[in-house]
Amino acid sequence: MAHPPLRAVLETVASYKPSDGVHGTAERPRPLSANESPHDPLPGIVEAIAETAATVNRYPDPGCAELTRALARALGTTEDRIAVGAGSVALLQTLFQAVADPGAEAVYAWPSFEVYPTLATLAGVESVQVPLDGETHDLAAMADRITDRTRLVVVCNPNNPTGTVVGPEELRKFLEAVPPTCLVAVDEAYHEYVRGPAAESALPLCADHPNLVVLRTFSKAYGLAGLRTGYLVGDPRVVEGLRKASVPYAVSSVAQRAAVAALGLEERLLRRVDTTVTERARVRDALRDGGWEVPDSQANFLWLRLDEDAAAFGAWCAGQGIAVRAFPGVGVRVSIGSAEDDDRFLAAADAWRSRERTPRTGREARA
């Protein structure tokens, strides 16, 4: 029987799947797998959504003009330097497609955001994955892997799933080493959770580096994960090209209006981020006290390098009614949620370490 003429590469691409039990089940687990905000939307955002819902029979503004103006004011930049998309991942997809000349390569760290390989493959771009060094980007090694075929370098900062950051001076030196013909995308989806000397964004570097773009999202700190809205800041020529390549009407009118409302409530929303940062430190310290090795995360999640025990620990947590994100053979990412949910996870982690096992290798499992 003949098959539809789909690209053969689709046979090699893994589908993105949420953690087991998160969706489509009657009894949902504690949601610590998707790096969402644990806080309910603020009333002003809910009201904006309700008001806009009455207009969903009409197409949204394809240029996201009101949201673009609001972002330009908030960021102290001009509207021609901003592109809005259906979450930062949609803008990343457009980036990969926009650089996909025959033979093009994209360089990024690994492990990093798990969708990067899929976006590259579907765009026909060859992935060049550079191993992390101590759970952190090895920018020197990444620079060494850039060739005349490299069209895009992605730096996830803070890195998903490890939560580690590269500081502004490291990033500045890296940008000096990247040829101007290569686009650098700094994925700052978790920037609002960064504290300390590394808290400086890459945004100020855009002025001196026309080949730099910075991506942000409303899904995390602003609590709009269900509405899929993100944005990119960069050189006007790059932004113009990405706007041309983007799917029209991709950002719904409800999402646009909610994002504008969220910007107006930014101070209150960022106070909620402060509570997540405090909770992050509490959970990290409790895990370390229990004997776990946990890198310093600057995102709204923590990383446990478990190697061959990652899948088993993920399944163990699921059995305790807690959804975490397991990367088989590598590690487990745990989102910071409510104090109650986090306590449930900590109890499960303690039980995992203390339980008696009959291991395949005759030794205790690695933590």
N, C-alpha and C positions, 0 to 999 in steps of 0.2 A: 504494500500500500504506500502510495506517495505521501510524503509529509510536507507541510507548509515550509516555504523557503526561509526559515529563521536562520540566523547566523549560528554556525557550529560552535562558536565560543560560548554560547549560552549553556551548553552542556557542561562547561567547566566552572561556571559561576555559581557560588553558593547563595541561596536565598537568605535574606536577613530574617532571622526568627527571634521573637522575643523570648525571654526566659520562660521555661515551662510553667504553666499554670497561671500566668499573669492575666491572660485574656481568655474568654470563652469558657470559664469554669464557674460553677455556682459558688464555690468557696475560694475567694482569691487570697493569695498569700500576702504577707507583709511585703510591700513593694520597695525593695532595696536593689533593684536591678537596672533601672533606666535613668538614673541621675536626674529625676524630676524634683521639683520643689515640693516639700511635704505640706506646704501651706495652702489653704483654700484661697481662691482669687479674692482680692479686695473688693468691697462693694462698688466702688467707682468703676472698676473694670467690668464687673457683672452687669451694671447698668448700661455701660456702653455697648456690651454685647447684645443685651436685650433690645436696645433701641435700634441697633443696626439689623437685627434679625428680621425686622419688618420690611427690609428692602432687598431680601435675598432673591427676589424674582428678577432683579436687575444685575447686570454684570458689574464687577468691581472696577475701580479705576486701574487700568493696566499699568500706569506709570507710578502708582502709589504716591501721588503728589503730596498729599497732606502728611503722610508718614515721613516722606523724604525731607520735607521742610522741617518737621519736628526733630528729626535726627540731626539735620544740619545745625539747627540751633543748639541742640544738646551737646554736640561734639565740637562746636566752634569751627565748622568747615563749610564748604559750599555744596549746594545740591548736586552739582555735576560730578562730585567725587563719591557719590553714594549710589549703590544698586541694592534694591530690595528683592528678596526671593522667598520662596516657601520653605523657610528654615535655612540655616547656613549650609546644610547638606545639599540643597538644590542649587545653591550658588557654586558649591564645590563641583557638582556635576557639570555645570555650565563651564567652569574653568577647565576641567579635563577635556571637555569637548572642544573648547575654543583653542586649545594648544595642540590638538590631535593631528598634526601633519604626519605623513607616512614616516615611520621610523622614530617617532618622538618618544622620549623617555620622561618619566616623573620620578623624582627622588623623594623618599620620605622615610622616617624612622620606623622601626618595627620591634615590638608591638606598638601600634598606635591605633587611631580610630579604625575600627574594623571594616568600615565601608570604603576606605581609600582603594584597596585592591580591586574591588568590584567596579568602582567608578572608572578606574584606569582601564580595566579590561574591556568594559563596555564601550569606552571611547576609542579603543584601539591603541592605547598608550601603554608602552612597556613599563612595568614597575621595577624600580631599583630600591630594594628595601635595605636600610642600613641598621644593623642591630643597635639597640640602646646600650649605653655604658653606665652600669649601675642604676638602671631604670630611668636614665635621663638621656635626652638627645645628645648624640656625639656629633656636634656641628662640624668639627674638623674633618671627621670621616665622611660626613655628608658632602662637604665641599670637595673632598678628594674624588668623590664619585660623579661629580658633574662633568659631562662631556659636551662636545658640540651637538649632540643629539638631545640633550636635556632641555626641555621646554618649561618644566614646572618643578618647583621644590615646595613641599608642604611641611610646615613646622607646626605641630599641634602643641599649643602652649597656654595653659598647662596641658600636659600630654594625657590623652585618654587611651589606655586605662590606668596608667601609673600615677597620675596626679602631679608629676614632677614638672619643674619649670627650668627654662634657661633665662638667665638674667639679661637685662637690656644691653649691657656692654658686650656680652657674648654674641648677642644677636646682631649688634651693630658691626662687630668685626666680621661676622659671617656674611652679612650683606655686602661688605666691601670686597669679599672674596668671590662673590657670585657675579658672573658676567651679566651685563645689562640686557643681553638678549634672552635671559632666562627669567621667568616670572617666579616670584617667591610669594607664597600664600601663608600667612600666619593665622592659624585657626585659634581664635581666642574665645571659644564657646563658653569657657569657664573663668574668664578674666575677673569677673566681679568677686570671686572667692579668693583671689590672690592677696596675700598680706606680706609685709616686710619689704626688703630692698628690691625684690623681684616684681613688685606690683606695677611697675611702669609698663604701660602698653607699648606695642610696636607702632601705634598710630602716629606718634610724632616723627617717626623715621620715614614715613611716606613722603614727606616734603623733599627729602634729599635722594629718594630712591623711587623713580617712576615705575620700576619693575616690582614694587612691593604692594601687595593688597592685604588687608586685614579683615577677617570675618568675625562677626558676632551673631548672637542669637537671642531671641526673646523666650526661648524654651526653658531655660534653666533659672537664672536669678529672677527673671521677671514672671515666672510661673505660667507661661502660655504654651506649654508643650503641646497641648491638644489643638492649637491653632496654627502651628507651623509658620513662623515668621522669623526671618533673619535678614542681615544686611552685610554689605561689603563696602569698604572704604579704600579708594585707590586713586591713581592718576585718572583724570577725566577721559583720556583716550582709551584706557583699559576699560573703564566703567561703561563708556559708550558701546564698545564692542560687546561686552557682556549683556547689556540691555538688549541689544539686537538678537543675541543668541538665546535669550530666556524665553520660556513659554509664556505667552500673553495670558493675562487674567489668572495667573497661578496663585496669587495671594488674595484670599477672599476679602470681601468688604468687611466682614466681621473681624477677621484677623487684623486688618489694617487699623480699624477703629480701636480695637482692644490694645494694640501696640502703642497707639497715640495716647490712649488713656494711661497705660503703664508708664510711659515717659513722664506724664504729669504727676504720677504718684511715686516717682523714682526714690525719693527720700525714704518713704515708708517701706518700700520693697527692699531697699538696701539694708534697712535695719533688720529685716527678716534674714537677709544674707548673713548679717553679723551673728545671729543666733545659730545658724547652720555652721559657721566657722567655729564657734565655741563648742558646739556639739561634735564637730569633727575632731577637735583636740581631745575631748573626753573619750570618744570611742577609740581613737588612736592610742591614747595612753593606757586604756584598759586592755587593749590587745597586746601591747608591748609588755605590760605587767604580767600577762598570761603566757608570755614566751613566744609570741608571734613577731616576725620581722616585718615591719611596716615602714615604707619610705615616707618622708615628709610630703604629704599631699597638699597642694594649693588649690584643689578643686573641691567639689561637693561629694567626693567619694574617696575610698581608701583602696589600696592594692595589696593583695597577698600573693606573693610568688610561691606557688605550690607545685609547679612542674607536673609530674605524672599524677599527683593527687588532686589536681584542680577539678576535674569532672566529678570525682567522688565527693569532694567537699561541697560542690554545688548541689549535687543530688541530696547530700545529707541535709543541707539547709532547706531545700525544698520539702524534704520529709518532715522538717520542723515547722513548716508553714511560712518559710521566709524565702523570697525570691532574690537571688543574687545573680550576677553575670559571670558565668564560668567560661574561661577560655581554655579548652582542653589541652593539656600538656604544657600550659604556661602559667596561669594564675586565675585568681578570682577578684573581681571588682565589686565592692560593696558601697552602695549609695548611702549617704547620710540622710536619715529620715527623721521621724519624730523620736523623742526620747524613748517612748514605749517600744516602738519598732526596733530601735537600736539596741535596747536592752534584751529584747528577744533574740536578736542576732548574737549578741555577746554571750548569752547563755548557751546558744547552739554551738558557738565557737569553743567555749570552755568544755562542753560535753564532747565535742569531736576530739579534743586533745587528750582528754582524760579517760575516754572509753577504752575498754580492752578490745584488741583486734586480733584477728588471725591473718596476718599479712602474707602476701605472696612471697616476700623476700625474707621473712623471718625477722623483720625489724619493725620498729615503730614507723608509721608513715611520717614523711617529712611535713613540717608545718612551715 
